[in-house]
Amino acid sequence: MAIALRGLQDSDLPVFWEQLTDPELPQMAAATRKYHYDRGHFDRHWAKVRSDPSVVLQTVLADVP
């Protein structure tokens, strides 16, 4: 399996939301965020994180050629 990192793109956030709202996530995660299953909280969280210039945002890509 090939793994790569790239900078966060707008198109990543819907994928993150889909992963976060997977019904099996609470069973796999030791803890969940307060915005779990609340799209408004999710969007506000990411807006805050993305507006902080000290944060380096990367997306993990798996099975990339």
GROMACS elastic network, one bead per residue, 0.5 to 0.9 nm:
[ bonds ]
;  ai    aj funct       b0    kb
    1    62     6  0.68257   500
    1    63     6  0.52325   500
    1    64     6  0.79145   500
    2    61     6  0.81683   500
    2    62     6  0.58180   500
    2    64     6  0.55517   500
    2    65     6  0.70101   500
    3    60     6  0.70168   500
    3    61     6  0.56375   500
    3    63     6  0.61734   500
    3    64     6  0.64737   500
    4    59     6  0.82937   500
    4    60     6  0.59127   500
    4    61     6  0.50899   500
    4    62     6  0.65815   500
    4    63     6  0.84480   500
    4    64     6  0.70571   500
    5    58     6  0.61111   500
    5    59     6  0.55869   500
    5    61     6  0.60190   500
    5    62     6  0.89112   500
    6     9     6  0.86143   500
    6    57     6  0.85004   500
    6    58     6  0.54202   500
    6    59     6  0.54432   500
    6    60     6  0.68660   500
    6    61     6  0.76723   500
    7    56     6  0.80995   500
    7    57     6  0.59679   500
    7    59     6  0.59840   500
    7    60     6  0.89693   500
    8    11     6  0.83466   500
    8    12     6  0.66132   500
    8    13     6  0.85026   500
    8    56     6  0.88390   500
    8    57     6  0.55262   500
    8    58     6  0.50523   500
    8    59     6  0.53596   500
    9    12     6  0.54271   500
    9    13     6  0.75945   500
    9    58     6  0.87592   500
    9    59     6  0.80906   500
   10    13     6  0.59135   500
   10    14     6  0.81845   500
   11    14     6  0.63399   500
   11    15     6  0.74004   500
   12    15     6  0.52894   500
   12    16     6  0.62627   500
   12    17     6  0.87664   500
   12    59     6  0.75961   500
   13    17     6  0.61185   500
   13    18     6  0.85674   500
   13    43     6  0.87340   500
   13    46     6  0.83524   500
   14    18     6  0.61497   500
   14    19     6  0.86288   500
   15    18     6  0.50527   500
   15    19     6  0.62293   500
   15    20     6  0.85478   500
   16    19     6  0.51143   500
   16    20     6  0.60363   500
   16    21     6  0.86469   500
   17    21     6  0.61554   500
   17    22     6  0.86431   500
   17    37     6  0.85561   500
   17    39     6  0.77974   500
   17    42     6  0.77149   500
   18    21     6  0.53453   500
   18    22     6  0.63234   500
   19    22     6  0.52990   500
   19    25     6  0.78767   500
   20    23     6  0.84918   500
   20    25     6  0.68247   500
   20    32     6  0.89124   500
   20    36     6  0.68639   500
   20    37     6  0.74388   500
   21    24     6  0.83959   500
   21    25     6  0.71566   500
   21    36     6  0.70520   500
   21    37     6  0.57393   500
   21    38     6  0.89819   500
   22    25     6  0.54931   500
   22    26     6  0.83819   500
   23    26     6  0.70219   500
   23    27     6  0.82899   500
   24    27     6  0.54962   500
   24    28     6  0.65782   500
   24    29     6  0.88494   500
   25    28     6  0.51109   500
   25    29     6  0.58747   500
   25    32     6  0.84923   500
   26    29     6  0.52296   500
   26    30     6  0.75075   500
   26    31     6  0.74103   500
   26    32     6  0.69323   500
   27    30     6  0.78306   500
   28    31     6  0.88739   500
   29    32     6  0.66417   500
   32    35     6  0.81331   500
   32    36     6  0.62888   500
   33    36     6  0.53270   500
   33    42     6  0.89960   500
   34    37     6  0.86175   500
   34    38     6  0.82599   500
   34    41     6  0.76508   500
   34    42     6  0.87346   500
   35    38     6  0.50777   500
   35    39     6  0.70803   500
   35    40     6  0.76459   500
   35    42     6  0.52760   500
   35    43     6  0.88210   500
   35    45     6  0.79625   500
   36    39     6  0.79090   500
   36    41     6  0.79465   500
   36    42     6  0.73625   500
   37    41     6  0.86170   500
   37    42     6  0.81590   500
   38    41     6  0.55302   500
   38    42     6  0.62954   500
   38    43     6  0.87941   500
   39    43     6  0.60505   500
   39    44     6  0.85608   500
   40    43     6  0.52150   500
   40    44     6  0.62177   500
   40    45     6  0.85523   500
   41    44     6  0.51290   500
   41    45     6  0.59902   500
   41    46     6  0.86086   500
   42    45     6  0.51566   500
   42    46     6  0.63061   500
   42    47     6  0.86395   500
   43    46     6  0.52645   500
   43    47     6  0.61044   500
   43    48     6  0.86379   500
   44    47     6  0.50544   500
   44    48     6  0.61740   500
   44    49     6  0.86256   500
   45    48     6  0.52533   500
   45    49     6  0.62286   500
   45    50     6  0.85672   500
   46    49     6  0.50028   500
   46    50     6  0.58461   500
   46    51     6  0.83651   500
   47    50     6  0.51997   500
   47    51     6  0.61088   500
   47    52     6  0.88925   500
   48    51     6  0.52524   500
   48    52     6  0.66534   500
   49    52     6  0.54965   500
   49    53     6  0.85826   500
   49    55     6  0.69933   500
   49    57     6  0.85604   500
   50    53     6  0.74535   500
   50    55     6  0.74012   500
   50    56     6  0.87769   500
   50    57     6  0.76774   500
   51    54     6  0.89209   500
   51    55     6  0.84811   500
   52    55     6  0.57312   500
   52    56     6  0.88591   500
   53    56     6  0.76490   500
   61    64     6  0.64551   500
